[in-house]
């Protein structure tokens, strides 16, 4: 699986960081979401899917 965040859409709500802190981070100074692990293992799939569902602006995409 590959995780992609559309930074043009992202509004840095941080819900993804709460759902999957091993995969996402939110900059303290610039409020930009960073994908720490763009190809997480299957053990993180449920958290990544939750992050994508929780994103209020649908900025997270999962590719297989």
Residue pairs with C-beta under 8 A, 6 or more apart in sequence:
1 39
1 40
1 42
1 45
1 48
1 62
1 63
1 64
2 38
2 39
2 62
2 63
2 64
3 23
3 35
3 37
3 38
3 39
3 40
3 48
3 60
3 61
3 62
4 35
4 38
4 60
4 61
4 62
4 63
5 16
5 24
5 33
5 35
5 59
5 60
5 61
6 59
6 60
6 61
7 32
7 33
7 59
9 57
9 58
9 59
10 32
10 33
10 55
10 57
10 59
11 56
11 57
11 59
12 26
12 31
12 32
12 33
13 55
13 56
13 57
14 26
14 33
15 51
15 54
15 55
15 56
16 23
16 24
16 33
16 51
16 52
16 54
16 55
16 60
17 24
17 25
17 26
17 33
18 54
19 47
19 48
19 50
19 51
19 54
20 40
20 44
20 47
20 48
20 50
20 51
22 36
22 37
22 40
22 44
22 47
23 35
23 36
23 37
23 40
23 44
23 47
23 48
23 51
24 33
24 34
24 35
24 36
24 51
25 33
25 34
25 36
26 32
26 33
26 34
27 33
27 34
33 59
37 44
40 48
48 60
48 62
49 62
51 60
52 58
52 60
52 61
52 62
